[in-house]
Amino acid sequence: MGTDLFLPLKSMVAMAQARRLCIPAFDIGGGRLEFIQAVLQVARAEGAPALFISYVGSAKQTGFRPLVAMVRALAAEAGVPTALQLDHAAEEADVRAAIAGGFLDVMFDASRSSLAENVARTREVVAYAHAHGVSVEAAFGAIGREGASAERNELTDPALAARFVEETGVDLLTPSVGNRHGCRGFTVPLEWDLMRELKVQVSVPMALHGGSGIAVEDMSQAGGLGFHKVNVATVLHGAYNEAVKGYIQEHPEHGWFRWTQAAREAVRSVVERYVTGLGLRGLAGSTKAS
């Protein structure tokens, strides 16, 4: 596996493809140490790889280079193969800055643009990223957000998705298949017939976003339909926030050191459910740099 445990996402996707798995990609809460540590602790205990995502806004707040350096250092300390992807970058300048800061993988989202504009902008991002050895995930079809009535779900057309992949050269596709961002406490039904058709027509691996609203069993089934990555964020933030609030209410005399410990354990409990439920136990050694 080599001495550098900070790997490109494609190495994990290749492992998932070979085993028809869907790998959870955990949001790191804008570089919150507790999020990163919780995921790495579970990965180390289960012998699993660790996949992180960082929303572009929170990554910019932390700083691209410091964020990459933090994840690299913690992964090396934990001895866990780790990947980090920039999530939902909508501006080309942010993609370039992230790559300069050390990101090996980016997700570009121009899905609310016209088809022609999405193709043109994504193709430009792909050309730049590939020239720097960086892979690109891109969105095709608008994924709405729970509770945001102005946003709509726009299911992905398989034929157009295949054309989009061919014309842009993306490495990973994010379609809209009934999933929604921001769900918590309930699950949404996925469009299984659409997913089967996408598997037939799309030539690259696919990703599911809005994992907090997708049942673990459905994630597992999606792994057999070409969906090899699922983003998980909202449920992690909810667990963290509730643990902090609860601890402060019960122990107002204690400081941040104690309540962040409680928050880390809460996040860890959620992460364990996905890592074990999606069959990643013992697969760290199967994730190799490529």
C-alpha positions, 0 to 999 in steps of 0.5 A: 500500500505504500507509506503515504496513506493519503490516497486518491478517491479512485483507489477506494472506488476501484475497491468498491466496484470490485466488491459491488459496495457503496462506500460512505463519504463522511463530512468533516464539519469544516475541519472539526477535529472530532469529526475526523478523529471519530471516523478514523477511530472507527476505520482503525478499529474495523480495519476499514478505509476512511473517506472524507468530504468537505463542503467547499464553504467550510473548506475555504473557511478552514483553508484548503492547505491546512485542511489537507495537512490536518487530514494527512497527519491524522490519517498517518497517525491512525494508520488508515488509508484515507481520501479527502474530496472537495464537495459541491464546488460551484466555481472554477476558481475554488477548484483551482485553489483546492488543487493548489492546496493539495486536494486529490479529488474534487466534486464540481456542481453546475447542475442548475446551469443549462445542459450546454453550460454544465457540459462546457464548465465541467469539461473545463474543470476536468481538463484542468484537474486531470492535468494536475492528476486530480479526479472530478465528480460532477452533478447531472440532475438537480438534487433538492434539499429537504425543507427548501421549497424553492429547490426542486428535485430534477431526476436525471435522464439516463441518455443525457447523463451518458452524453454528459459523461462522454462529453466532459470526461468526468470520473464519477457522476452524481445523478438525481435519483429521488435522493435529497440533501438535508434529510434527518429522521426519515428516509426517502424512496429511491428511483430503482428503475432509473438507477438500473437504467443509469447503470446500463447507460453511464460508463463511469461509477456513480455517487449518491448524495443526501445519504442521511435520508437513505436507508443503509439497506438501500445504500447496499443495494445501490452498490450493485447498481454502479453507485459506489460512494454515498455522502453522509453529512446531516446526520453527523452534524445533528448527532454532534450538535445534540451531544454538545447541547445535552452535555452543556445542559447537564454539566454547565460547569465543564468546558469545551474539552469535555463536551467535544469528547461527548460530541466525538463519541456521538459522531463515532456511533453514527459512523460505526453504523455505516461502516459495519452496515455497508460491509467495509470491515477488513477492507483497508488492506484492499485499498491501494494507491493507483 
